[in-house]
Amino acid sequence: MDSSNLGSVPEETLEEQLHQQQQESKPVVSAFASVPDRPPTQGFSQKYSPLDWSGYFDREEDICIPDSNDVFHLYMTGTEGPVIFCLHGGGYSGLSFALSASKIKEKARIVAMDLRGHGKSSTENDLDLSIETMCNDVFAVLKALYGDSPPAIVLVGHSMGGSVAVHVAAKKTLRSLAGLVVVDVVEGTAMASLMHMQKILSNRMQHFSSIEKAIEWSVRGGSLRNIDSARVSIPTTLKYDDSKKCYVYRARLEETEQYWRGWYEGLSEKFLSCPVPKLLLLAGTDRLDRELSQLVKCKASFKWWLSDIQDMLYRKMRPMNLQC
């Protein structure tokens, strides 16, 4: 072979040969290569990270009650319409209503209160959760907010807060009361469940290494089904325990058992006697007790209306997930 010819090989030819060798060495392309890459999943810290209250309410405010050391924390939004005054369930906070508030604040003013012993409220006796004391707290806050001329008010209460709402309405002293909404509480089923309440409280997770872990537990454990609701509301239900180096529950519900029966005894009769438009939201009519069942039997239109409400909640309001 004439070595003199090697130097005359064009550079383009060498590059073409190298490219051809690289192409031949490439693995066979799979038919699935055209499938787009799966989007990255949310990391743990992002999925369960806390959400700030300001994404749902316009402002927060501390109400100092005269002649006491009681300070009640409120979340507020909206500028027009009646006041929807929201009372949360035991162990939760006013931020239970965050997602709901963001949906209705264009047509009403929302005030969500941290009840005694809960959230950011601070009182002389956080363990006094008697129904009379909590009713007086609501009256005191309304008085501090609106004086002697309150606007039209609709009381909305969930579980324990529903009991407070009913008792406040039943006193018939709030002259501007325009409506009553009770969520997920009926006397019969509530009273029957009290014997199991201490076990339920003791069986739940008691300590959390981080707020994110508490949010995750609330969702995975089923106490909340809407992740965003958990992300905005769970942080204020916790406090950091320096001695245990972890987060624990803010409300000490297990120490308030002496007041539980007072929340629910006679509740159905009081609800029915309230002289304002009323709305009772339940998961199903099977949860009605004797007094309320008699109402359904006597008024067929009420039963159909209740079914319509349930269907509407399932289709339209379920994403709001009002911590039921």
C-alpha positions in Angstrom: 0.0 0.0 0.0 1.4 3.4 -1.0 1.7 5.3 2.2 2.0 8.6 0.3 -1.7 8.4 -0.4 -2.7 8.5 3.3 -1.9 12.1 3.6 -4.2 13.0 0.8 -7.4 11.6 2.5 -9.7 14.6 2.9 -10.7 15.6 6.5 -14.3 15.5 5.6 -14.0 11.7 4.8 -12.4 11.0 8.2 -15.2 12.9 9.9 -17.9 11.1 8.0 -16.3 7.7 8.9 -16.2 8.7 12.6 -19.8 9.8 12.5 -20.9 6.5 10.9 -19.1 4.5 13.5 -20.8 6.5 16.3 -24.2 5.9 14.7 -23.6 2.2 14.5 -22.5 2.1 18.2 -25.7 3.7 19.4 -28.3 1.4 21.1 -31.5 0.6 19.3 -34.1 3.3 20.1 -37.1 1.9 21.9 -40.6 2.5 20.6 -41.4 4.0 24.0 -38.8 6.8 23.5 -41.6 9.0 22.0 -43.5 8.9 25.3 -43.0 12.2 27.2 -41.1 12.0 30.5 -43.2 11.7 33.6 -43.4 15.0 35.4 -41.5 15.1 38.7 -43.7 14.3 41.7 -43.9 16.8 44.5 -41.4 16.4 47.2 -42.5 15.6 50.7 -41.7 19.0 52.1 -43.6 20.8 49.3 -46.7 18.6 49.3 -47.3 19.0 53.1 -45.7 22.4 53.6 -47.8 25.0 55.6 -49.9 27.5 53.7 -50.3 31.1 55.1 -53.6 32.3 56.3 -53.3 35.5 54.2 -54.0 33.5 51.1 -57.6 33.1 52.3 -58.3 36.0 54.7 -57.7 39.7 54.4 -56.6 40.3 58.0 -56.3 38.8 61.4 -57.1 40.6 64.6 -56.8 40.1 68.4 -59.9 41.1 70.4 -59.2 41.9 74.1 -62.2 41.4 76.3 -62.6 44.2 78.9 -62.1 43.4 82.6 -60.3 40.2 81.8 -57.1 38.8 80.4 -58.9 37.0 77.6 -57.7 37.7 74.1 -59.5 36.0 71.1 -57.9 35.7 67.7 -60.0 36.3 64.6 -59.5 35.8 60.9 -61.5 38.2 58.7 -62.3 38.8 55.1 -64.9 40.5 52.9 -66.3 44.0 53.0 -70.0 43.8 52.2 -73.0 41.8 53.1 -74.0 39.9 56.3 -71.4 38.7 58.7 -70.8 34.9 58.6 -69.5 34.2 62.1 -67.7 30.9 62.1 -67.0 28.6 65.0 -64.7 25.6 64.6 -64.8 22.1 66.0 -62.9 20.8 69.0 -59.1 20.7 68.5 -59.2 22.9 65.4 -59.1 26.6 64.8 -60.7 29.4 62.8 -58.6 28.4 59.9 -60.9 25.4 59.4 -63.0 27.8 57.4 -60.2 29.2 55.2 -61.1 27.4 52.0 -64.8 28.2 52.5 -64.1 31.8 53.2 -62.2 32.2 50.0 -65.2 31.0 48.1 -67.9 33.3 49.7 -66.0 36.4 50.7 -67.2 38.3 47.6 -70.8 38.2 48.9 -70.4 38.3 52.6 -68.1 39.2 55.4 -66.4 36.3 57.1 -65.2 36.3 60.7 -63.6 33.0 61.9 -62.9 32.9 65.6 -60.3 30.8 67.5 -62.3 29.5 70.4 -61.0 29.4 74.0 -58.1 27.0 74.4 -57.6 26.8 70.6 -55.4 28.4 67.9 -53.9 31.8 68.8 -56.5 32.7 71.4 -55.4 33.1 75.0 -57.6 33.1 78.1 -57.3 33.0 81.9 -58.6 29.4 81.8 -58.1 27.6 78.5 -59.6 24.4 80.0 -63.0 26.0 80.7 -64.8 24.7 77.7 -68.2 24.7 79.3 -71.0 25.7 76.9 -71.9 28.7 79.0 -68.4 30.0 79.0 -68.0 29.6 75.2 -71.3 31.2 74.5 -70.3 34.2 76.7 -67.0 34.3 74.7 -68.9 34.7 71.5 -71.2 37.4 72.8 -68.2 39.3 74.2 -66.4 39.2 70.9 -69.4 40.3 69.0 -69.9 43.1 71.5 -66.3 44.2 71.1 -66.6 44.1 67.3 -69.9 45.8 66.7 -71.0 47.4 69.9 -74.8 47.7 70.4 -75.5 47.8 66.6 -74.3 44.6 65.1 -75.0 43.9 61.4 -77.0 40.9 60.2 -75.1 37.8 61.5 -75.3 34.2 60.3 -73.8 31.8 62.8 -71.9 28.8 61.3 -70.6 26.1 63.6 -68.9 22.7 63.0 -69.1 19.9 65.6 -68.3 21.5 69.0 -68.6 24.9 67.3 -72.0 23.9 66.0 -73.2 23.3 69.5 -71.9 26.7 70.6 -73.7 28.3 67.6 -77.0 26.6 68.5 -76.8 27.6 72.2 -76.0 31.2 71.2 -79.0 31.3 68.8 -81.3 29.6 71.3 -80.7 32.3 73.9 -82.6 34.7 71.5 -80.6 37.7 72.7 -78.7 38.4 69.5 -81.3 40.6 67.8 -79.4 40.8 64.5 -79.2 37.0 64.1 -80.3 36.2 60.5 -79.5 32.5 60.2 -78.0 29.4 61.7 -75.8 26.8 59.9 -74.8 23.6 61.8 -72.3 21.2 60.3 -71.8 17.6 61.2 -73.3 17.5 64.7 -76.6 15.9 65.9 -77.4 15.4 69.6 -78.1 11.6 69.4 -75.0 10.5 67.6 -72.8 13.0 69.5 -74.0 11.8 72.8 -73.5 8.2 71.8 -69.9 8.9 70.7 -68.8 10.5 74.0 -68.0 7.2 75.6 -65.4 6.6 72.9 -63.9 10.1 72.8 -61.1 9.6 75.3 -60.0 6.5 73.4 -60.1 8.4 70.1 -58.0 11.2 71.6 -55.5 8.8 73.1 -55.1 6.7 69.9 -54.2 9.7 67.7 -50.6 10.6 67.1 -49.4 12.7 70.0 -46.0 14.1 68.9 -44.7 15.4 65.6 -41.1 16.1 64.7 -42.2 18.8 62.3 -45.4 20.6 61.2 -45.1 18.9 57.8 -45.4 15.5 59.6 -48.5 16.7 61.4 -50.1 17.8 58.2 -49.2 14.5 56.5 -50.7 12.5 59.4 -54.0 14.5 59.4 -54.4 13.7 55.7 -53.2 10.1 55.7 -55.1 9.4 58.9 -58.4 10.7 57.4 -59.2 13.5 59.8 -58.9 15.8 56.8 -59.4 14.9 53.2 -58.3 18.1 51.5 -54.5 18.7 51.5 -54.8 22.5 51.2 -57.2 22.6 54.0 -54.8 20.7 56.2 -51.8 22.8 55.1 -53.5 26.1 56.1 -55.3 24.9 59.3 -53.1 22.3 61.0 -50.2 24.5 62.0 -52.3 26.6 64.4 -53.6 23.5 66.1 -50.0 22.8 67.3 -47.5 24.2 69.7 -43.8 23.4 70.1 -42.9 21.7 73.4 -39.4 22.7 74.3 -39.1 19.9 76.9 -40.0 17.2 74.4 -38.4 18.9 71.4 -41.4 18.2 69.2 -44.8 19.6 68.3 -47.9 18.7 70.3 -51.6 19.7 70.2 -52.5 23.2 71.3 -55.9 22.1 72.7 -55.9 19.8 75.7 -59.3 18.3 74.9 -58.7 15.2 77.0 -58.7 17.4 80.1 -62.1 18.9 79.4 -64.3 15.8 79.6 -66.5 17.3 82.3 -68.0 19.7 79.8 -68.7 17.4 76.9 -72.2 16.3 77.8 -73.2 20.0 78.2 -72.2 20.6 74.6 -74.8 18.2 73.2 -77.6 17.6 75.7 -80.9 19.0 74.4 -79.1 20.2 71.2 -81.8 19.0 68.7 -84.6 20.7 70.6 -82.7 23.9 70.9 -81.8 23.8 67.2 -85.5 23.3 66.2 -86.6 26.1 68.5 -84.3 28.7 67.1 -86.5 31.4 65.5 -84.3 32.0 62.4 -83.7 30.2 59.1 -81.7 27.1 59.8 -79.5 24.8 57.8 -78.2 21.4 59.0 -75.4 19.8 57.0 -74.8 16.1 57.6 -73.2 13.2 55.7 -76.6 11.5 55.5 -80.1 11.3 56.9 -79.1 8.1 58.8 -77.3 10.4 61.3 -80.5 12.2 62.4 -81.7 11.5 65.9 -85.3 11.0 67.0 -86.3 14.6 67.2 -84.9 15.5 63.8 -86.1 12.2 62.2 -89.7 13.2 63.3 -89.2 16.5 61.4 -88.2 14.7 58.3 -91.2 12.3 58.5 -93.6 15.1 59.0 -92.3 17.3 56.3 -91.5 15.4 53.2 -90.4 18.6 51.4 -87.6 19.0 54.0 -86.3 15.5 53.2 -86.2 16.3 49.5 -84.6 19.6 50.2 -82.0 17.9 52.4 -81.2 15.5 49.5 -80.7 18.4 47.1 -78.3 20.0 49.6 -76.3 16.8 49.9 -76.1 16.4 46.1 -75.0 20.0 45.8 -72.4 19.6 48.4 -71.0 16.5 46.8 -70.8 18.1 43.3 -69.8 21.7 44.2 -68.5 22.1 47.7 -66.6 18.9 48.3 -63.3 20.5 47.1 -63.7 23.1 49.8 -63.5 20.4 52.4 -64.7 22.3 55.5 -62.8 20.1 58.0 -65.6 17.7 58.7 
